């Protein structure tokens, strides 16, 4: 993936952060070693996300952490983010790539061989796969139990691109997700709901690194 290897990717959601704002959450998670941040905040207006994004981008940039915007290519461009993450109901990946140019990171959520192939040919930099396990952080449209590790491993074999796994991942199951083939782990609640976000980030990252070096 562009701009270094990512192990741990925090997706922000202030409503799931136990009263803490996403700036506090991101700062603590950066202190704990996360590699990338995605501005999500589904319940904020575009203007609110823009204002928060301006601050998060500065914090990430200073720390050398990748800053990605979820869903909205216009917001990613306005914030001069490092990239954008799009789902299958957002603007098409090819359009996003044309708007971004070649230097920015384009992440695409994909669930099938066809979606992975389309993302690849549009110039995606990584494939997002989820939800791996049940999650309360997002209403799942398909399998409420998550796709599971076997399906993750199958999808991983269909692409040369780095795979970012998301959905219900925490300290106790992250090793199995890495072993199933995930290159990067994305989480909301494992960090946003942690008592000590810095410590939780350190632990999760260490488990990812030690599992990766074993396999
Ligand atoms: N996307 P948690 S699952 C934001 O399946 C998101 O694409 C998913 O939150 C997908 O780490 C999900 O708390 C929620 O389970 C991730």
Boltz pocket constraint, residues with backbone or C-beta under 6 A from the ligand:
constraints:
  - pocket:
      binder: B
      contacts: [[A, 11], [A, 109], [A, 128], [A, 129], [A, 130], [A, 131], [A, 132], [A, 133], [A, 134], [A, 135], [A, 136], [A, 137], [A, 138], [A, 166], [A, 167], [A, 168], [A, 169], [A, 186], [A, 187], [A, 188], [A, 189], [A, 190]]
      max_distance: 6.0
